[in-house]
Amino acid sequence: MALLEVRNLKKTYSTRFGGNKVEALKAVSFSSEAAEFTAIMGESGSGKTTLLNILASLDRPTSGEVLLNGKDITKISEKEMAGFRRDHLGFIFQDFNLLNTLSLKDNILLPLVLQKMPYKQMIRRLSPLAQKLGISELLNKYPYEVSGGQKQRAAAARALITQPELLLADEPTGALDSRSSDILMELLSEVNREGQTILMVTHSTKAASYAKRVMFIKDGQVFHQIFRGDRTNEEMFSVIAQTQTVLMNGGDRNEQR
């Protein structure tokens, strides 16, 4: 059974006075296996952010199912939702979402504090993770004292420290320079190789080239997919760029393996 299954997902928004309806998602279906790294791409307004918000249980679909390890997250009550997100999902945001009043260490540990985990156990999780992400020497600094790349690595640590079933990343390199972007994507690739399932929304061809699969959303539908196979990052970059050109010119829907 796939870790994540999206079945016939639809999302319709009504305008302010209900006169018009906008279909943000139209019968989206796909699945993701454990330890898969999927990038979602598409032009602004294509529906990819709506899809990510539903997968993150931040929005509810008009119809359809989202199964995480067989559990339909669209049926979870509002009362249980925050706890479910905390215990099963990890999030990396473009703007980091770190609290400036807390040190990097306290920002990273916050989800475990909310889980009421014993402090010694928290530190046992934090130490190897901080070392892997290259922020061990920065843990006592505050977000305003470090660079954007260092903030994003701290945000990644916060997302990973709960050992989530699914890591969701929303434009994680969008606020970073090219070098910091490369460092972050190498780190995400490493944790993916170690078994972490990742689903990332991005506009960046370079970031998407690290994924094992690239899924293109167009007009609220899954329009095209590229599977890495034995391609290198450079080869993935080239295929993604070619595909984007074809899609912008009205190309046909298909899959590339």
Salt bridges, closest charged atoms under 4 A:
GLU5 OE1 - ARG7 NH2 3.25
GLU36 OE2 - ARG213 NE 2.96
ASP59 OD1 - LYS11 NZ 3.33
GLU65 OE1 - ARG7 NH1 3.34
ASP72 OD2 - LYS75 NZ 3.08
GLU78 OE2 - ARG60 NE 3.32
ASP87 OD1 - ARG86 NE 3.43
GLU165 OE2 - HIS88 ND1 2.27
GLU171 OE2 - HIS203 ND1 2.54
ASP182 OD1 - LYS206 NZ 3.03
GLU190 OE2 - LYS132 NZ 3.57
GLU194 OE2 - LYS132 NZ 2.74
GLU255 OE1 - ARG257 NH2 3.74
